[in-house]
């Protein structure tokens, strides 16, 4: 009986992370599924998804040694023109740093790393005048999750208005904690998948004079969907003062959805197979390979690379992917920079795309 039921269950078409009984699919999609598309005016199905996929993108495709070697050469050539434009800018937010000092020895290492990242993101926002303690100022956070970043932004700028977007619910949300601590906060949450969000139609942001979009560790294609959400909104008249985007999980990016393809083509990376190789290189920055002696070499590697060399190539691949996204964002009238906002020891996902509207 149990085995039969298991085989009768299928992945939900709205969200493959959960399953549903085949016999209950219609009812589930109509009224039960938390990932179902609502009828709200700001929901437009697949508005931030590319309409045409020119090539099949196989996320599980493993590039050959020859394909890796080709893209390694392209990365080495291409990085020279952009690496100098990516500066290290590790900044701090006073309240977060105070919390880190007071909680020293009482919170785990992972929490410390998250707070270091949050501190620098807020510091970078403040450095570019993108987070102000002003009721005419608004923050739109993509992929807010448990909203720890929003919590500390609200602590720093409590008069600011906040709108948090996330596709799924989460327990122990920090926005609830923020509102308990300060009932005057204007902080709302919308449950919506970013690929369906028409930001220009969201009522919660009406009347806010300066809106800044923020995300921390929005994974893979979600980053591209989020960027496309911002671009589409701006093209539809949405006034956005700037943005601060900290992407991650480049291995989850796809050729069809990646928004910086024009830049990659300028480096000679033009096909889905080349993109898959670039994506594979990017994993080398984060897979935690052990350090080696200079004489150590990896078997079955086209260039006989040491772990250190592979990690360096992984960092370069990630940099190229983020600069490509930054160049795309420049096309809608923003001055955009890419920064290394924390050290790699804190997080190898340490690139931050900051944009300000051109005057």
Helices and strands as residue ranges (DSSP letters): H 2-8, E 9-11, E 19-21, G 22-24, H 25-27, I 28-32, H 65-79, G 83-85, E 87-88, H 94-102, H 109-127, E 137-141, H 148-156, E 161-166, H 174-181, E 186-191, G 194-196, G 199-201, G 203-205, E 210-219, H 221-235, E 242-248, G 250-252, H 261-266, H 272-283, H 307-330, E 334-340, E 351-357
